Amino acid sequence: MAQRIVDGEQYEVFLVRDDAGSSLTVDGKAYRSIVSFARPSDTTAYAAGDVVGTAAGSAIHTLSGVGPAGGYVVVQSASLFINTSSVPAGMGAFRLHFYSSSPSAIADNAAFTLSSGDTASYMGYADLSAPQDLGNVIYSQADYIGRQLKLASGQTSLFAQLETRGAYTPASSTTYEIRVGTLEAGL
């Protein structure tokens, strides 16, 4: 960095090396994965720390095509749409846990736990704030998460579990949609 004075004004100048006349670029790709699921046809209350799963009972969600096979990605954003017209009493934030391979089976409404057999594939989490009422849906987002993840060899997917952070009673068969945006890290 250098400083220059032009017409009495001081400027900071950042020096960039020329790449032999070619343009200076940053190569990489952005990815977005969407998983949508309907929770079971019941109104069984969730306790804080439970996982939200499908009508078939599984609380493991596959985020397909989030990056190059076996490559590194940086999670940029995560969002959650819930197909209900108002925020249920007690519903708080959510936590989205990431895995490089499918974790041990866990059913909807079970307490989240990281089993010792899953620690090698566990990649951390992103916190989503309490959903906001947007009319016909409720919505939450987290931006600029910055979590660097390494996809499993030959894999372009991540696996996730959605954990409740507050106790609430859901509507029967409510549809949830998780969206995750990633950038290829190129490491």
Backbone as a printed PyTorch tensor [residue, N CA C, xyz], in Angstrom:
tensor([[[  0.8460,  -1.1580,   0.0000],
         [  0.0000,   0.0000,   0.0000],
         [  0.9010,   1.2340,   0.0000]],

        [[  0.4950,   2.2110,  -0.7620],
         [  1.2350,   3.4650,  -0.8400],
         [  0.2670,   4.6230,  -0.6380]],

        [[  0.7880,   5.7490,  -0.2560],
         [ -0.0450,   6.9400,  -0.1040],
         [  0.3400,   7.9480,  -1.1630]],

        [[ -0.6550,   8.6170,  -1.7280],
         [ -0.4230,   9.6540,  -2.7240],
         [ -1.2330,  10.8690,  -2.3500]],

        [[ -0.7110,  12.0040,  -2.7310],
         [ -1.4330,  13.2530,  -2.5330],
         [ -1.7040,  13.8430,  -3.9030]],

        [[ -2.9970,  14.0370,  -4.2080],
         [ -3.4230,  14.5930,  -5.4830],
         [ -4.3380,  15.7730,  -5.1780]],

        [[ -3.9730,  16.9590,  -5.7110],
         [ -4.7510,  18.1800,  -5.4830],
         [ -5.0410,  18.3990,  -4.0000]],

        [[ -4.0510,  18.1490,  -3.1640],
         [ -4.1810,  18.3920,  -1.7390],
         [ -4.9180,  17.3040,  -0.9710]],

        [[ -5.4330,  16.2810,  -1.6560],
         [ -6.1560,  15.1810,  -1.0080],
         [ -5.2230,  13.9800,  -0.8880]],

        [[ -5.2530,  13.3390,   0.2820],
         [ -4.4160,  12.1580,   0.5000],
         [ -5.2370,  10.9000,   0.1800]],

        [[ -4.6600,   9.9850,  -0.6000],
         [ -5.3030,   8.7370,  -0.9810],
         [ -4.3950,   7.5810,  -0.6250]],

        [[ -5.0130,   6.4520,  -0.2700],
         [ -4.2610,   5.2140,  -0.1090],
         [ -4.3940,   4.4430,  -1.4080]],

        [[ -3.3010,   3.9400,  -1.8990],
         [ -3.2870,   3.2060,  -3.1530],
         [ -2.8310,   1.7860,  -2.8650]],

        [[ -3.6290,   0.8350,  -3.3080],
         [ -3.2760,  -0.5630,  -3.1380],
         [ -2.6530,  -1.0390,  -4.4310]],

        [[ -1.4940,  -1.6120,  -4.3150],
         [ -0.7750,  -2.0730,  -5.4950],
         [ -1.1310,  -3.5190,  -5.7870]],

        [[ -1.4710,  -3.7860,  -7.0250],
         [ -1.7940,  -5.1350,  -7.4700],
         [ -0.8390,  -5.4850,  -8.5950]],

        [[ -0.2180,  -6.6180,  -8.4810],
         [  0.7100,  -7.0370,  -9.5280],
         [ -0.0750,  -7.4170, -10.7770]],

        [[  0.4690,  -7.0290, -11.8910],
         [ -0.1470,  -7.3410, -13.1670],
         [  0.1340,  -8.7950, -13.5030]],

        [[ -0.8310,  -9.4600, -14.1070],
         [ -0.6170, -10.8520, -14.5030],
         [ -0.3560, -10.9390, -16.0110]],

        [[  0.6490, -10.2050, -16.4520],
         [  1.1100, -10.2060, -17.8460],
         [  0.0350,  -9.7450, -18.8220]],

        [[ -0.7520,  -8.7670, -18.4050],
         [ -1.7330,  -8.1880, -19.3050],
         [ -3.0830,  -8.8640, -19.2880]],

        [[ -3.1900, -10.0040, -18.6460],
         [ -4.4880, -10.6780, -18.5550],
         [ -5.2900, -10.0620, -17.4190]],

        [[ -6.5600, -10.3340, -17.4010],
         [ -7.3840,  -9.7940, -16.3180],
         [ -7.1080, -10.5630, -15.0310]],

        [[ -7.2830,  -9.9040, -13.9270],
         [ -7.0960, -10.5090, -12.6190],
         [ -8.4360, -11.0640, -12.1790]],

        [[ -8.5300, -12.3730, -11.9510],
         [ -9.8080, -12.9950, -11.6070],
         [ -9.6690, -13.8920, -10.3950]],

        [[-10.8050, -14.1440,  -9.7740],
         [-10.8990, -15.1400,  -8.7190],
         [-11.8600, -16.1950,  -9.2310]],

        [[-11.3660, -17.4040,  -9.3840],
         [-12.1950, -18.4720,  -9.9250],
         [-12.8560, -19.2350,  -8.7890]],

        [[-14.0760, -19.6150,  -8.9970],
         [-14.8140, -20.3870,  -8.0090],
         [-16.2520, -20.5130,  -8.4490]],

        [[-17.0010, -21.3100,  -7.7410],
         [-18.3910, -21.5310,  -8.0740],
         [-19.2470, -21.3970,  -6.8350]],

        [[-20.4650, -20.9460,  -7.0470],
         [-21.4450, -20.8640,  -5.9780],
         [-22.4490, -22.0020,  -6.1650]],

        [[-22.9280, -22.5410,  -5.0650],
         [-23.8830, -23.6420,  -5.0910],
         [-25.0390, -23.3190,  -4.1510]],

        [[-26.2110, -23.8570,  -4.4710],
         [-27.3530, -23.7320,  -3.5660],
         [-28.0720, -25.0700,  -3.5370]],

        [[-28.3290, -25.5520,  -2.3400],
         [-29.0450, -26.7990,  -2.1660],
         [-30.3220, -26.5280,  -1.3870]],

        [[-31.3960, -27.1760,  -1.8050],
         [-32.6920, -27.0100,  -1.1500],
         [-33.2310, -28.3890,  -0.8080]],

        [[-33.6490, -28.5610,   0.4380],
         [-34.3220, -29.7940,   0.8420],
         [-35.6410, -29.3850,   1.4940]],

        [[-36.7060, -30.0090,   1.0320],
         [-38.0400, -29.7210,   1.5340],
         [-38.6290, -31.0160,   2.0820]],

        [[-39.3160, -30.9260,   3.2200],
         [-39.9010, -32.1250,   3.8090],
         [-41.1380, -31.7570,   4.6250]],

        [[-42.0460, -32.7130,   4.7350],
         [-43.2250, -32.5550,   5.5800],
         [-42.9860, -33.3320,   6.8640]],

        [[-43.2320, -32.6810,   7.9750],
         [-43.0800, -33.3690,   9.2570],
         [-44.2720, -34.2890,   9.4730]],

        [[-44.2520, -35.1610,  10.4740],
         [-45.3340, -36.1320,  10.6800],
         [-46.7150, -35.4920,  10.8640]],

        [[-47.7430, -36.3170,  10.6460],
         [-49.1380, -35.8810,  10.8010],
         [-49.5430, -35.9790,  12.2710]],

        [[-48.9250, -35.1460,  13.0780],
         [-49.2600, -35.0950,  14.4990],
         [-48.9550, -33.6990,  15.0340]],

        [[-49.3340, -33.4620,  16.2490],
         [-49.0460, -32.1750,  16.8900],
         [-48.2550, -32.4070,  18.1750]],

        [[-47.4180, -33.4370,  18.1580],
         [-46.5660, -33.7400,  19.3080],
         [-45.5780, -32.5900,  19.5160]],

        [[-45.5690, -32.0550,  20.7180],
         [-44.7220, -30.8990,  21.0180],
         [-43.2440, -31.2580,  20.9240]],

        [[-42.4570, -30.2910,  20.4450],
         [-41.0040, -30.3980,  20.4490],
         [-40.4760, -29.7610,  21.7210]],

        [[-39.5320, -30.3960,  22.3450],
         [-38.8060, -29.7930,  23.4630],
         [-37.5980, -29.0700,  22.8770]],

        [[-37.0570, -28.1230,  23.6040],
         [-35.8140, -27.4880,  23.1730],
         [-34.7590, -28.5750,  23.0450]],

        [[-34.0710, -28.6020,  21.9010],
         [-33.0320, -29.6010,  21.6760],
         [-33.4920, -30.8040,  20.8810]],

        [[-34.7700, -30.8710,  20.4960],
         [-35.2550, -31.9610,  19.6540],
         [-34.8960, -31.6880,  18.1970]],

        [[-34.9240, -32.7390,  17.3880],
         [-34.6890, -32.5810,  15.9500],
         [-36.0130, -32.6880,  15.2020]],

        [[-36.0760, -31.9800,  14.0660],
         [-37.2830, -31.9610,  13.2430],
         [-37.0370, -32.8430,  12.0240]],

        [[-37.9620, -33.7800,  11.8080],
         [-37.7700, -34.7200,  10.7120],
         [-38.9840, -34.8650,   9.8270]],

        [[-38.9480, -35.9030,   9.0210],
         [-39.9510, -36.1370,   7.9920],
         [-41.1210, -36.9710,   8.5160]],

        [[-42.1560, -37.0260,   7.6990],
         [-43.3090, -37.8680,   8.0180],
         [-42.8900, -39.3380,   8.1140]],

        [[-41.8490, -39.7180,   7.3860],
         [-41.3430, -41.0920,   7.4510],
         [-40.5480, -41.3320,   8.7310]],

        [[-40.2820, -40.2610,   9.4800],
         [-39.6400, -40.4110,  10.7760],
         [-38.1710, -40.0500,  10.8390]],

        [[-37.4990, -39.8870,   9.7270],
         [-36.0720, -39.5900,   9.7690],
         [-35.8260, -38.0940,   9.9560]],

        [[-34.8580, -37.7470,  10.7750],
         [-34.4730, -36.3540,  10.9830],
         [-33.1020, -36.0700,  10.3740]],

        [[-32.7300, -36.8610,   9.3760],
         [-31.4870, -36.6410,   8.6370],
         [-31.8700, -36.1050,   7.2650]],

        [[-31.3410, -34.9460,   6.9170],
         [-31.6850, -34.2820,   5.6640],
         [-30.4470, -34.2190,   4.7720]],

        [[-30.6200, -34.5440,   3.4960],
         [-29.5160, -34.5410,   2.5470],
         [-29.5290, -33.2510,   1.7430]],

        [[-28.4320, -32.5120,   1.8080],
         [-28.2350, -31.2880,   1.0380],
         [-27.3780, -31.6660,  -0.1620]],

        [[-28.0170, -31.8880,  -1.2890],
         [-27.3340, -32.3810,  -2.4900],
         [-26.6860, -31.2530,  -3.2810]],

        [[-25.5800, -31.5820,  -3.9310],
         [-24.9300, -30.6560,  -4.8560],
         [-24.4360, -29.3670,  -4.2340]],

        [[-23.8060, -29.4570,  -3.0690],
         [-23.3180, -28.2430,  -2.3880],
         [-21.8920, -27.8660,  -2.7750]],

        [[-21.2470, -28.6800,  -3.6100],
         [-19.8740, -28.3680,  -4.0040],
         [-19.2810, -29.4720,  -4.8480]],

        [[-18.0100, -29.3090,  -5.2050],
         [-17.3360, -30.3220,  -6.0270],
         [-17.0520, -31.5850,  -5.2070]],

        [[-17.1110, -32.7280,  -5.8470],
         [-16.8880, -34.0060,  -5.1650],
         [-15.5810, -33.9810,  -4.3870]],

        [[-15.6800, -34.2170,  -3.0900],
         [-14.5060, -34.2800,  -2.2330],
         [-13.8280, -32.9500,  -1.9930]],

        [[-14.4210, -31.8560,  -2.4600],
         [-13.7920, -30.5440,  -2.3480],
         [-14.1490, -29.7910,  -1.0720]],

        [[-13.5600, -28.6280,  -0.9550],
         [-13.8380, -27.7310,   0.1690],
         [-14.8880, -26.7120,  -0.2510]],

        [[-15.7950, -26.3910,   0.6620],
         [-16.7790, -25.3350,   0.4460],
         [-16.8430, -24.4640,   1.6950]],

        [[-17.3100, -23.2550,   1.4920],
         [-17.5660, -22.3450,   2.6040],
         [-19.0660, -22.0910,   2.6240]],

        [[-19.6930, -22.3740,   3.7560],
         [-21.1260, -22.1240,   3.8850],
         [-21.3280, -20.6260,   4.0240]],

        [[-22.0390, -20.0440,   3.0720],
         [-22.2960, -18.6050,   3.0520],
         [-23.6040, -18.2470,   3.7150]],

        [[-24.6360, -19.0670,   3.5000],
         [-25.9460, -18.7280,   4.0390],
         [-26.7540, -19.9850,   4.2940]],

        [[-27.7160, -19.8500,   5.1780],
         [-28.6900, -20.9060,   5.4400],
         [-30.0070, -20.2170,   5.7450]],

        [[-31.0790, -20.7770,   5.2370],
         [-32.3890, -20.2140,   5.5210],
         [-33.3900, -21.3320,   5.7500]],

        [[-34.4620, -20.9870,   6.4430],
         [-35.4910, -21.9440,   6.8050],
         [-36.8510, -21.3210,   6.5360]],

        [[-37.6400, -21.9820,   5.6910],
         [-39.0330, -21.6120,   5.4400],
         [-39.9090, -22.6530,   6.1390]],

        [[-40.9060, -22.2020,   6.8680],
         [-41.8710, -23.1220,   7.4770],
         [-43.2470, -22.6990,   6.9890]],

        [[-43.9630, -23.6420,   6.3890],
         [-45.2450, -23.3500,   5.7490],
         [-46.3710, -23.2790,   6.7890]],

        [[-46.3780, -22.1990,   7.5350],
         [-47.4400, -21.9180,   8.4970],
         [-47.5860, -20.4070,   8.5650]],

        [[-48.7710, -19.9450,   8.8720],
         [-49.0360, -18.5070,   8.7710],
         [-48.7130, -17.7010,  10.0190]],

        [[-48.2900, -18.3630,  11.0930],
         [-47.8750, -17.6130,  12.2850],
         [-46.8490, -18.4170,  13.0660]],

        [[-46.0410, -17.7160,  13.8270],
         [-45.0020, -18.3640,  14.6250],
         [-45.6620, -19.0200,  15.8410]],

        [[-45.5230, -20.3500,  15.9910],
         [-46.1240, -21.0320,  17.1410],
         [-45.5490, -20.5090,  18.4640]],

        [[-46.3710, -20.4510,  19.4730],
         [-45.9310, -20.0130,  20.7990],
         [-44.7590, -20.8660,  21.2670]],

        [[-43.7140, -20.2250,  21.7340],
         [-42.5460, -20.9150,  22.2530],
         [-41.4770, -21.2310,  21.2250]],

        [[-41.8230, -21.1550,  19.9220],
         [-40.8170, -21.4640,  18.9010],
         [-39.6950, -20.4360,  18.9960]],

        [[-38.4820, -20.9190,  19.0710],
         [-37.3240, -20.0280,  19.1350],
         [-36.4240, -20.2500,  17.9370]],

        [[-35.1700, -20.0930,  18.1810],
         [-34.1630, -20.2690,  17.1370],
         [-34.0290, -21.7450,  16.7700]],

        [[-33.2730, -21.9910,  15.7030],
         [-32.9540, -23.3480,  15.2670],
         [-31.4410, -23.4480,  15.0910]],

        [[-30.9520, -24.6520,  15.1070],
         [-29.5270, -24.9150,  14.8520],
         [-29.4550, -25.9910,  13.7750]],

        [[-28.6790, -25.7180,  12.7160],
         [-28.5160, -26.6570,  11.6190],
         [-27.1430, -27.3060,  11.7470]],

        [[-27.1260, -28.6010,  12.0380],
         [-25.8850, -29.3630,  12.2240],
         [-25.4780, -29.9960,  10.8920]],

        [[-24.1820, -29.9350,  10.5660],
         [-23.6600, -30.4580,   9.3100],
         [-22.7930, -31.6970,   9.5360]],

        [[-22.9030, -32.6450,   8.5900],
         [-22.1110, -33.8760,   8.6140],
         [-21.5980, -34.1480,   7.2050]],

        [[-20.4190, -34.7680,   7.1040],
         [-19.8810, -35.1320,   5.7930],
         [-20.4510, -36.4510,   5.2860]],

        [[-20.9560, -37.2850,   6.1830],
         [-21.6430, -38.5220,   5.7950],
         [-22.8700, -38.6650,   6.6780]],

        [[-23.7880, -39.4910,   6.2560],
         [-25.0410, -39.6220,   6.9980],
         [-24.7740, -40.0840,   8.4260]],

        [[-25.2800, -39.3350,   9.4130],
         [-25.0530, -39.7120,  10.8120],
         [-25.9470, -40.8750,  11.2400]],

        [[-25.7770, -41.3150,  12.4640],
         [-26.6060, -42.3860,  13.0190],
         [-28.0740, -42.0060,  12.9180]],

        [[-28.9040, -43.0090,  12.6920],
         [-30.3390, -42.7760,  12.5460],
         [-30.8920, -42.0420,  13.7620]],

        [[-31.7580, -41.0770,  13.4750],
         [-32.4450, -40.3400,  14.5330],
         [-33.8280, -39.9860,  13.9960]],

        [[-34.8190, -40.1340,  14.8470],
         [-36.2010, -39.9060,  14.4280],
         [-36.6500, -38.4920,  14.7650]],

        [[-37.6690, -38.0450,  14.0530],
         [-38.3130, -36.7760,  14.3670],
         [-38.6750, -36.7450,  15.8440]],

        [[-38.4810, -35.6050,  16.4710],
         [-38.8620, -35.3470,  17.8550],
         [-37.9530, -36.0140,  18.8850]],

        [[-36.8450, -36.5970,  18.4640],
         [-35.8670, -37.1430,  19.4080],
         [-34.9010, -36.0280,  19.8000]],

        [[-34.3070, -36.1550,  20.9620],
         [-33.3360, -35.1520,  21.4160],
         [-32.0610, -35.2650,  20.5850]],

        [[-31.5470, -34.0960,  20.1270],
         [-30.2930, -34.1010,  19.3960],
         [-29.1890, -34.5920,  20.3140]],

        [[-28.3550, -35.4610,  19.7710],
         [-27.1630, -35.9040,  20.4880],
         [-26.0980, -36.2340,  19.4490]],

        [[-24.8870, -35.8690,  19.7350],
         [-23.7720, -36.2140,  18.8560],
         [-23.1620, -37.4880,  19.4140]],

        [[-23.4190, -38.6030,  18.7320],
         [-22.8990, -39.8760,  19.2180],
         [-21.4030, -39.9630,  18.9080]],

        [[-20.6970, -40.7340,  19.7010],
         [-19.2480, -40.8610,  19.5140],
         [-18.9260, -41.4420,  18.1420]],

        [[-19.8110, -42.2400,  17.5650],
         [-19.5850, -42.8080,  16.2490],
         [-19.7170, -41.7970,  15.1180]],

        [[-20.3040, -40.6260,  15.4100],
         [-20.5140, -39.6020,  14.3850],
         [-19.5280, -38.4360,  14.4650]],

        [[-18.6420, -38.4480,  15.4350],
         [-17.7460, -37.2940,  15.6030],
         [-16.8040, -37.0920,  14.4140]],

        [[-16.3990, -38.1790,  13.7480],
         [-15.4880, -38.0350,  12.6040],
         [-16.1630, -37.3240,  11.4360]],

        [[-17.4760, -37.4640,  11.2920],
         [-18.1770, -36.8340,  10.1730],
         [-18.8690, -35.5300,  10.5690]],

        [[-18.8680, -35.1890,  11.8590],
         [-19.5240, -33.9540,  12.3120],
         [-18.6950, -32.7440,  11.8910]],

        [[-19.3680, -31.7150,  11.3320],
         [-18.6550, -30.5680,  10.7730],
         [-19.0640, -29.2370,  11.3970]],

        [[-19.8110, -29.2710,  12.4820],
         [-20.2200, -28.0330,  13.1280],
         [-21.6510, -27.6610,  12.7780]],

        [[-22.0150, -26.4410,  13.1320],
         [-23.4000, -26.0180,  12.9520],
         [-23.4920, -24.5400,  12.5960]],

        [[-24.6890, -24.1610,  12.1610],
         [-25.0300, -22.7620,  11.9140],
         [-26.2890, -22.4640,  12.7070]],

        [[-26.2920, -21.3530,  13.4130],
         [-27.4650, -20.9380,  14.1710],
         [-28.3790, -20.0780,  13.3130]],

        [[-29.6610, -20.4110,  13.3250],
         [-30.6880, -19.6370,  12.6360],
         [-31.5290, -18.9420,  13.7020]],

        [[-31.7920, -17.6730,  13.5220],
         [-32.5790, -16.9290,  14.5010],
         [-34.0240, -17.4240,  14.5190]],

        [[-34.7890, -16.9750,  15.5020],
         [-36.2030, -17.3370,  15.5890],
         [-36.9120, -16.8710,  14.3220]],

        [[-37.7370, -17.7180,  13.7350],
         [-38.4340, -17.3480,  12.5030],
         [-39.3370, -16.1270,  12.6770]],

        [[-39.4790, -15.3940,  11.5870],
         [-40.3350, -14.2080,  11.5370],
         [-41.5530, -14.5000,  10.6690]],

        [[-42.6850, -13.9300,  11.0320],
         [-43.9280, -14.1070,  10.2890],
         [-43.9000, -13.2430,   9.0360]],

        [[-43.9770, -13.8770,   7.8640],
         [-43.9950, -13.1510,   6.5970],
         [-45.3340, -13.2960,   5.8760]],

        [[-46.3760, -13.6080,   6.6130],
         [-47.6980, -13.7490,   6.0120],
         [-48.1160, -15.1930,   5.9150]],

        [[-47.8500, -15.8290,   4.7840],
         [-48.2290, -17.2280,   4.5850],
         [-47.1610, -18.2180,   5.0170]],

        [[-45.9680, -17.7360,   5.3160],
         [-44.8800, -18.5820,   5.7970],
         [-44.1530, -17.8600,   6.9250]],

        [[-43.4020, -18.6340,   7.6900],
         [-42.4660, -18.0210,   8.6380],
         [-41.0680, -18.3410,   8.1360]],

        [[-40.1030, -17.4690,   8.4550],
         [-38.8050, -17.5230,   7.7830],
         [-37.6880, -17.1050,   8.7320]],

        [[-36.5500, -17.7670,   8.5750],
         [-35.3420, -17.4170,   9.3170],
         [-34.1540, -17.5420,   8.3820]],

        [[-33.1210, -16.7470,   8.6350],
         [-31.9210, -16.8420,   7.8070],
         [-30.6800, -16.5250,   8.6320]],

        [[-29.5670, -17.0350,   8.1430],
         [-28.2480, -16.6970,   8.6740],
         [-27.3500, -16.4580,   7.4730]],

        [[-26.7080, -15.2900,   7.4290],
         [-25.8410, -14.9360,   6.3050],
         [-24.3930, -14.8270,   6.7460]],

        [[-23.4920, -15.0250,   5.7970],
         [-22.0380, -14.9240,   6.0140],
         [-21.5810, -15.8350,   7.1530]],

        [[-22.0180, -17.0600,   7.0930],
         [-21.6910, -18.0380,   8.1270],
         [-20.1840, -18.3030,   8.1460]],

        [[-19.5930, -18.4760,   6.9740],
         [-18.1390, -18.6120,   6.8630],
         [-17.5740, -19.9280,   7.3530]],

        [[-18.3750, -20.9430,   7.4910],
         [-17.9030, -22.2400,   7.9730],
         [-17.3020, -23.0200,   6.8100]],

        [[-16.0300, -23.3460,   6.8950],
         [-15.3510, -24.1230,   5.8510],
         [-15.5560, -25.6060,   6.1180]],

        [[-16.0040, -26.3280,   5.0920],
         [-16.2820, -27.7520,   5.2210],
         [-15.5950, -28.5190,   4.0970]],

        [[-15.1870, -29.7240,   4.3950],
         [-14.5770, -30.6180,   3.3870],
         [-15.5740, -31.7240,   3.0960]],

        [[-16.0140, -31.7970,   1.8270],
         [-16.9340, -32.8530,   1.4330],
         [-16.1990, -34.1840,   1.4060]],

        [[-16.9260, -35.2400,   1.6910],
         [-16.3270, -36.5730,   1.6880],
         [-15.8460, -36.9260,   0.2810]],

        [[-14.8480, -37.7570,   0.2030],
         [-14.2830, -38.1790,  -1.0770],
         [-15.3810, -38.7120,  -1.9970]],

        [[-15.4500, -38.1400,  -3.2010],
         [-16.4430, -38.5720,  -4.1720],
         [-17.8520, -38.0540,  -3.9270]],

        [[-18.0550, -37.2860,  -2.8810],
         [-19.3890, -36.8000,  -2.5210],
         [-19.5700, -35.3150,  -2.8560]],

        [[-20.7760, -34.9490,  -3.2820],
         [-21.1240, -33.5440,  -3.5250],
         [-22.2080, -33.0850,  -2.5540]],

        [[-22.5270, -33.9110,  -1.5710],
         [-23.6090, -33.6290,  -0.6300],
         [-23.1040, -33.4680,   0.7880]],

        [[-23.9080, -32.7770,   1.5820],
         [-23.7550, -32.7050,   3.0310],
         [-25.0100, -33.3030,   3.6440]],

        [[-24.9220, -33.6710,   4.8860],
         [-26.0760, -34.1760,   5.6180],
         [-26.3090, -33.2320,   6.7890]],

        [[-27.5670, -33.0730,   7.1700],
         [-27.8860, -32.0880,   8.2020],
         [-28.9830, -32.5970,   9.1250]],

        [[-28.9920, -32.0450,  10.3230],
         [-30.0740, -32.2360,  11.2810],
         [-30.5000, -30.8550,  11.7430]],

        [[-31.8130, -30.6300,  11.8130],
         [-32.3760, -29.3580,  12.2440],
         [-32.8320, -29.4990,  13.6830]],

        [[-32.1760, -28.7580,  14.5710],
         [-32.4550, -28.8450,  16.0080],
         [-33.2590, -27.6310,  16.4640]],

        [[-34.2970, -27.8820,  17.2400],
         [-35.0700, -26.7920,  17.8380],
         [-34.2810, -26.2170,  19.0100]],

        [[-34.3870, -24.9210,  19.2330],
         [-33.7290, -24.2990,  20.3850],
         [-34.7620, -23.8120,  21.3940]],

        [[-36.0510, -23.9300,  21.0360],
         [-37.1470, -23.5760,  21.9330],
         [-38.2360, -24.6250,  21.8180]],

        [[-39.0210, -24.7970,  22.8790],
         [-40.1090, -25.7730,  22.8920],
         [-41.3500, -25.1620,  22.2460]],

        [[-41.9940, -25.9200,  21.3660],
         [-43.2220, -25.4480,  20.7270],
         [-44.0400, -26.6310,  20.2350]],

        [[-45.3120, -26.3790,  19.9720],
         [-46.2060, -27.3950,  19.4170],
         [-46.4270, -27.0780,  17.9490]],

        [[-46.0080, -27.9810,  17.0490],
         [-46.1380, -27.7340,  15.6080],
         [-47.5340, -28.0930,  15.1050]],

        [[-47.8740, -27.5610,  13.9510],
         [-49.0840, -27.9870,  13.2590],
         [-48.8060, -29.3230,  12.5750]],

        [[-49.8290, -30.1120,  12.3840],
         [-49.6980, -31.4120,  11.7240],
         [-49.2480, -31.2520,  10.2790]],

        [[-48.3180, -32.0890,   9.8520],
         [-47.8350, -32.1810,   8.4620],
         [-47.2610, -30.8810,   7.9040]],

        [[-46.7450, -30.0120,   8.7550],
         [-46.1620, -28.7530,   8.3030],
         [-44.9620, -29.0260,   7.3970]],

        [[-44.8500, -28.2480,   6.3130],
         [-43.7260, -28.3790,   5.3930],
         [-42.6060, -27.4290,   5.8040]],

        [[-41.3910, -27.9540,   5.8570],
         [-40.1830, -27.1930,   6.1660],
         [-39.3060, -27.2100,   4.9240]],

        [[-38.6000, -26.1270,   4.6750],
         [-37.6460, -26.0730,   3.5700],
         [-36.3550, -25.4430,   4.0700]],

        [[-35.2570, -26.1600,   3.8790],
         [-33.9300, -25.6790,   4.2670],
         [-33.1770, -25.3470,   2.9810]],

        [[-32.5910, -24.1490,   2.9280],
         [-31.7560, -23.7440,   1.7850],
         [-30.3690, -23.3990,   2.3120]],

        [[-29.3570, -23.9320,   1.6550],
         [-27.9750, -23.6550,   2.0560],
         [-27.1950, -23.1890,   0.8270]],

        [[-26.5140, -22.0640,   0.9560],
         [-25.6630, -21.5350,  -0.1030],
         [-24.1950, -21.7130,   0.2590]],

        [[-23.4080, -22.2350,  -0.6800],
         [-21.9900, -22.4750,  -0.4340],
         [-21.1580, -21.8740,  -1.5810]],

        [[-19.8910, -21.6560,  -1.2890],
         [-18.9250, -21.2530,  -2.2980],
         [-17.7970, -22.2790,  -2.3040]],

        [[-17.3430, -22.6300,  -3.4950],
         [-16.2170, -23.5410,  -3.6180],
         [-14.9740, -22.8490,  -3.0710]],

        [[-14.2460, -23.5310,  -2.1940],
         [-13.0640, -22.9240,  -1.5820],
         [-11.8000, -23.1330,  -2.4010]],

        [[-11.7460, -24.1520,  -3.2250],
         [-10.5990, -24.3560,  -4.1100],
         [ -9.2880, -24.6250,  -3.4100]],

        [[ -9.3200, -25.2420,  -2.2620],
         [ -8.0830, -25.5400,  -1.5370],
         [ -7.4460, -26.8210,  -2.0310]]])
